């Protein structure tokens, strides 16, 4: 994706910092995840919950009862639970990074 495409899509994002400030390294991974999720699911919404300085818990929600839960650390993005169609499952799986259960390609999606 080129720079112009990166500006086009916006996803509604709600952040609950819970009083924490995340590290710069974690912030970078969260930004990568936000971008990739907004490209794959532009009509969905994202909720983030800062569960300390080193972990962000994220839920992306679609229309109806579709959702996917992720945990993000500076070096890993893991998919925890979801209720989605098979096609969307494959997209959710692609948002992972260093997850031994899912063959993610998050960094390739954002060209890092």
PyMOL commands that set and color helices and strands:
alter all, ss='L'
color gray80, all
select helices_A, chain A and resi 3-8+24-40+86-94+106-109
alter helices_A, ss='H'
color red, helices_A
select strands_A, chain A and resi 12-16+45-50+56-61+67-72+77-83
alter strands_A, ss='S'
color yellow, strands_A
deselect
rebuild
show_as cartoon
